[in-house]
Amino acid sequence: MKKIFCLTIIVFGLLILSACKNTRIDIEPSKKYEIVKEKYGEVTYLNEGNIVFKAVKEEFEHIEGIDYLFSNRGDRGSVSPDLKENFYLMMDIVKKDNQYKVLVYDNVLKPGTYLKKAFIMTDYFLPVDLDLVFTILKNHDKEEIFKRFTIEYTKKNKPNETINKELTLIEAFNYRAKLDSIYIAFSNYDLNFQIVADENSIYFADIFNRTMLYPLNVDYEEYTNVYIDTLNDTKVMFSLDNGKTFKNVDNRVEELYFTREEINDEIDQVLFLYALTHEELTNKINNLKKQDTPDFNIDKLKELPNIFDKTYFENNILIYYYKYESNISENYIYAATINGDTLTLNVNRFEGSDTAISHWEELITIKKSDIKDINQVNLVLRTID
């Protein structure tokens, strides 16, 4: 009886294992080569196995047959939640008939997938001139490392979040890129070489020795050490009384000496939001998460769409600033400045010594006519000595 029971358990276990295996097909490189050769003929693989994330999926949606690939992707199983959430597809750079091509696929597919349809080769469309890349590598006797690069195809999807810091080459490139722009990075962290490029510029560096190899007229240290001095940017008029009166600077302190400068997410216990339209203001307030500060009045904030109506937004934008302090540290709006497509709200604070808590709240109005072409708004907080 025990033997029958044990055999039953073993058979049941094998059935479960078999069922698990049948939920996906894992495509090994050798199988990929076989499928692609049968479908497209001889192909030279220049760089393989790169993960593309959803942030740039719009760049791939034009590819014929991409819907079939997505509808037949298999379950990747126990991968990190971040990878599972953001994974889009796999990408190789190949050469066919002396032309650069992009091969897209997934190495985990559903059972029953017609494999030939799940591997798609398309014309090269990435935002970098590969002939220039290979010329630069050849001039430095590094042609062979291209196949060893990890490729990151990415998009700048949020405003700059650093001030006065030493950045990596990729971070520095991202900092200088416009919001929503697409760029690509080729990295080999074993050999310490990196290329970052878009359609208009390309940088090649020895990231261990912090040396720019191309272009030679760019100094690596200068390029990667970022200092944001928004106080020298163009000042625009702002109002703290809903547009009744305007000024371009608050000169209550004649000489400014700062002990600390912070930007955006570096600033603790602050709520900063802006709206260019009445609809945007309403949506941002409705989607606002609960604030972890003892004296924040969310009900007061919810009244803003009633106070600032659609007529207000015909000519103005609204910025809301709230800062919680664990002592009496006065905050005040110093200036609003613009540089290119970026508007910065410059706030000064005095470091307090009293232990009583305090909060500082301002509603800032800026005329739309003064900030044309702005698509990014930053907050910079400076502590006065």
C-alpha positions in Angstrom: 0.0 0.0 0.0 2.8 2.4 0.9 4.5 1.6 -2.5 1.3 2.5 -4.3 0.9 5.7 -2.3 4.5 6.7 -3.0 4.2 5.9 -6.7 1.0 8.0 -6.8 2.8 11.0 -5.2 5.8 10.7 -7.6 3.5 10.5 -10.7 1.5 13.5 -9.4 4.7 15.5 -8.9 5.9 14.6 -12.4 2.6 15.8 -13.8 2.8 19.1 -12.0 6.5 19.5 -13.1 5.4 18.7 -16.7 2.6 21.2 -16.5 4.9 23.9 -15.2 7.4 23.3 -18.0 4.6 23.6 -20.6 3.7 27.1 -19.5 6.6 28.6 -21.4 9.3 28.0 -24.0 12.8 29.2 -23.2 14.7 30.2 -26.4 18.4 29.5 -26.1 20.8 31.5 -28.3 21.5 28.5 -30.5 17.8 28.1 -31.2 17.5 31.9 -31.9 20.3 31.6 -34.5 18.5 28.6 -36.1 15.2 30.4 -36.3 16.6 33.7 -37.7 18.8 31.9 -40.3 15.8 29.9 -41.5 13.7 33.1 -41.7 16.2 35.7 -42.9 19.3 33.9 -44.1 22.8 34.6 -42.9 23.0 37.4 -40.3 26.0 38.8 -38.5 25.3 39.5 -34.8 27.1 42.7 -33.6 25.5 42.9 -30.2 23.0 40.6 -28.5 20.6 40.0 -25.6 19.7 43.6 -24.6 16.6 44.2 -22.6 14.4 47.0 -23.7 12.0 48.6 -21.1 8.5 50.0 -21.5 9.8 53.6 -21.2 10.7 53.5 -24.9 8.0 51.2 -26.3 6.7 53.9 -28.6 9.9 53.7 -30.5 9.1 50.0 -31.4 5.4 50.2 -32.1 5.9 50.8 -35.8 7.5 47.4 -36.3 5.3 45.1 -38.4 4.3 42.0 -36.5 5.1 43.3 -33.1 1.6 42.6 -31.8 2.0 38.9 -32.5 5.2 38.9 -30.4 3.5 40.6 -27.4 0.5 38.4 -27.5 2.7 35.3 -27.3 5.2 36.3 -24.6 5.6 33.7 -21.8 5.5 34.1 -18.1 9.0 35.1 -16.9 8.4 33.5 -13.5 10.2 34.6 -10.4 12.1 37.6 -11.7 12.4 40.9 -9.7 9.1 42.9 -9.6 10.8 45.8 -11.3 11.9 43.7 -14.2 8.5 42.0 -14.5 6.7 45.4 -14.4 8.9 47.2 -16.9 10.2 44.5 -19.3 9.3 45.2 -22.9 11.3 43.0 -25.3 14.8 41.8 -26.2 16.9 43.4 -28.9 20.0 42.5 -31.0 21.9 44.8 -33.4 22.8 42.7 -36.5 24.1 43.2 -40.0 22.3 41.7 -43.1 23.6 42.4 -46.6 26.0 45.0 -45.3 23.1 46.9 -43.7 22.5 47.5 -40.0 19.3 46.0 -38.7 17.5 45.6 -35.4 16.3 42.2 -34.3 13.5 42.2 -31.7 12.1 39.1 -29.9 11.4 37.5 -26.5 13.4 34.6 -25.2 10.4 33.4 -23.2 7.4 32.5 -25.2 4.0 30.7 -24.8 3.7 27.1 -25.9 2.3 26.8 -29.4 3.9 30.1 -30.6 4.9 30.1 -34.3 8.5 30.9 -33.6 9.4 32.4 -36.9 6.7 35.1 -36.4 8.1 35.9 -32.9 11.6 37.0 -34.2 11.4 40.2 -36.2 14.2 41.9 -38.1 13.6 45.5 -39.0 15.5 48.4 -40.5 17.9 50.1 -38.2 16.2 53.0 -36.4 18.2 53.6 -33.1 19.2 57.2 -32.3 23.0 56.8 -33.0 25.1 56.6 -36.2 26.7 53.1 -35.9 29.3 53.9 -38.6 30.5 56.8 -36.4 30.5 54.5 -33.3 32.7 51.9 -35.1 35.0 54.6 -36.5 35.5 56.0 -33.0 36.2 52.6 -31.6 38.6 51.7 -34.4 40.6 54.9 -33.9 41.2 53.7 -30.3 41.8 50.1 -31.2 38.6 49.1 -29.4 36.4 47.7 -32.3 36.2 44.3 -30.7 34.5 45.6 -27.5 31.2 46.5 -29.3 29.9 43.0 -29.0 30.6 43.2 -25.2 28.7 46.3 -24.6 25.4 46.3 -22.6 23.0 48.6 -24.4 20.5 50.8 -22.6 17.9 52.4 -24.8 16.2 55.0 -22.7 14.1 58.1 -22.3 14.5 61.1 -20.1 11.1 60.9 -18.4 11.5 63.2 -15.4 13.1 66.6 -14.5 16.6 66.9 -13.3 17.0 65.8 -9.7 20.5 66.8 -8.8 22.4 70.0 -8.0 26.1 70.5 -7.5 27.2 66.9 -7.9 29.7 64.7 -9.6 27.8 62.6 -12.1 28.4 59.5 -14.1 28.7 60.0 -17.9 25.2 58.7 -18.4 23.8 60.9 -15.7 25.5 63.9 -17.1 24.2 63.2 -20.6 20.7 62.7 -19.1 21.0 66.0 -17.2 21.7 67.9 -20.4 19.0 66.1 -22.4 15.6 67.7 -22.9 12.6 66.1 -21.1 11.1 63.2 -23.1 14.2 62.9 -25.4 15.5 59.5 -26.4 19.2 58.4 -26.1 21.3 55.3 -26.0 24.2 54.1 -23.9 26.8 51.4 -24.6 28.5 50.3 -21.4 31.2 47.7 -20.5 31.9 48.0 -16.7 34.6 45.3 -16.8 36.7 47.2 -19.3 35.4 50.6 -18.1 34.4 52.0 -21.4 31.2 53.8 -22.2 29.5 55.5 -25.1 26.4 57.7 -24.7 24.7 59.2 -27.7 21.6 60.5 -29.4 21.0 61.7 -33.0 22.9 65.0 -32.4 25.9 64.1 -30.1 28.1 61.2 -29.0 30.6 60.8 -26.1 33.1 58.0 -25.6 35.0 57.7 -22.3 37.3 55.7 -20.1 35.0 55.9 -17.1 37.6 54.4 -14.7 40.3 57.0 -15.5 37.5 59.6 -16.0 38.9 60.6 -19.4 36.9 61.7 -22.4 38.2 59.9 -25.5 35.7 61.5 -27.9 35.3 64.3 -28.6 38.7 65.4 -27.5 37.7 69.0 -26.9 35.4 68.0 -24.0 36.9 67.6 -20.5 35.4 64.7 -18.7 35.5 66.4 -15.3 33.9 69.5 -16.5 31.2 67.5 -18.3 30.3 65.3 -15.4 30.5 67.9 -12.6 27.2 69.7 -12.5 26.7 73.0 -10.8 23.3 74.5 -11.2 23.4 78.3 -10.6 19.8 79.2 -11.4 20.2 82.6 -9.7 22.1 83.8 -12.8 19.2 82.6 -15.1 16.6 85.0 -16.5 14.2 86.2 -13.7 10.5 86.3 -14.4 7.8 88.2 -12.5 5.9 86.2 -9.9 2.9 87.0 -7.6 2.1 85.8 -4.1 -1.4 87.4 -4.0 -3.1 85.6 -6.8 -1.9 87.9 -9.6 -2.7 91.3 -8.0 0.9 92.5 -7.7 4.1 91.1 -9.2 7.8 91.2 -8.4 10.9 89.5 -9.9 13.0 89.1 -6.7 12.6 89.3 -2.9 15.6 91.3 -1.7 15.0 91.1 2.0 18.5 89.9 2.5 21.1 92.1 0.8 24.0 89.6 0.7 23.2 85.9 0.3 25.6 83.2 1.6 24.3 79.6 1.3 25.2 76.7 3.5 23.2 74.1 1.5 21.4 73.8 -1.8 18.9 71.1 -2.7 16.7 70.4 -5.7 13.4 68.5 -6.1 13.5 65.0 -4.5 16.5 66.0 -2.4 14.3 68.3 -0.3 12.7 66.7 2.7 9.0 67.2 3.8 8.0 69.4 1.0 4.9 69.4 -1.2 5.5 71.1 -4.6 3.1 71.0 -7.4 2.4 73.1 -10.4 -0.4 73.3 -13.0 -0.6 74.9 -16.4 -4.4 74.3 -16.7 -7.4 73.9 -14.4 -7.7 70.3 -15.4 -4.1 69.6 -14.5 -4.6 71.2 -11.1 -7.7 69.1 -10.4 -6.0 65.9 -11.4 -2.9 66.5 -9.4 -4.9 67.3 -6.2 -7.2 64.3 -6.7 -4.2 62.0 -7.2 -2.2 63.4 -4.2 -1.0 60.9 -1.7 -1.5 61.5 2.0 1.2 63.8 3.4 3.1 62.6 6.4 3.1 65.9 8.2 1.1 66.7 11.3 -0.3 70.1 10.3 -1.0 69.7 6.6 -4.5 70.6 5.6 -5.6 68.5 2.6 -9.1 70.0 2.7 -7.7 73.5 2.1 -5.7 72.2 -0.9 -8.8 70.6 -2.4 -10.4 74.0 -2.5 -7.8 75.4 -4.9 -9.7 74.3 -8.1 -12.6 76.4 -6.9 -10.4 79.4 -6.1 -8.3 79.2 -9.3 -10.9 78.6 -12.1 -10.5 78.1 -15.8 -10.4 81.9 -16.4 -7.4 82.2 -14.2 -5.5 79.6 -16.2 -6.1 81.4 -19.5 -3.2 83.7 -18.7 -1.5 82.2 -15.6 0.1 79.1 -14.2 -0.1 78.1 -10.5 2.6 76.8 -8.3 1.9 75.4 -4.8 4.7 75.3 -2.2 4.4 73.8 1.2 7.4 73.0 3.6 7.2 71.4 7.0 10.0 72.3 9.4 10.9 70.7 12.7 12.0 74.1 14.0 11.1 77.7 13.2 13.0 78.0 9.9 11.4 80.7 7.8 11.0 79.9 4.0 10.4 82.6 1.4 10.1 82.8 -2.4 13.2 84.5 -3.6 12.8 84.4 -7.4 11.4 82.4 -10.4 14.0 81.9 -13.2 14.0 80.3 -16.6 16.7 78.7 -18.6 15.8 77.1 -22.0 12.7 74.9 -21.4 13.1 74.9 -17.6 11.4 77.1 -15.0 12.9 77.1 -11.5 11.2 78.3 -8.3 14.1 79.5 -6.0 13.2 79.3 -2.3 15.4 80.6 0.5 15.2 79.4 4.1 16.8 80.5 7.4 18.0 77.7 9.6 16.0 77.9 12.8 17.2 77.1 16.3 13.9 77.0 18.2 12.4 73.5 18.5 8.8 74.4 17.8 7.5 73.0 14.5 6.5 75.3 11.7 5.2 75.2 8.2 5.5 77.5 5.2 3.0 77.7 2.4 2.8 79.8 -0.7 0.6 80.1 -3.8 2.7 81.5 -6.7 1.2 82.9 -9.9 3.3 83.4 -13.0 2.1 84.8 -16.3 2.1 82.3 -19.2 3.3 85.0 -21.6 6.6 85.1 -19.6 7.3 81.4 -19.7 6.6 80.2 -23.3 8.1 76.8 -24.3 8.5 75.7 -20.7 8.0 72.0 -20.2 9.9 71.4 -17.0 9.6 73.0 -13.5 12.2 72.6 -10.8 12.3 73.5 -7.1 15.6 74.7 -5.6 15.8 75.3 -1.8 18.8 77.2 -0.4 19.6 77.5 3.3 21.0 81.0 4.2 24.0 81.3 6.5 
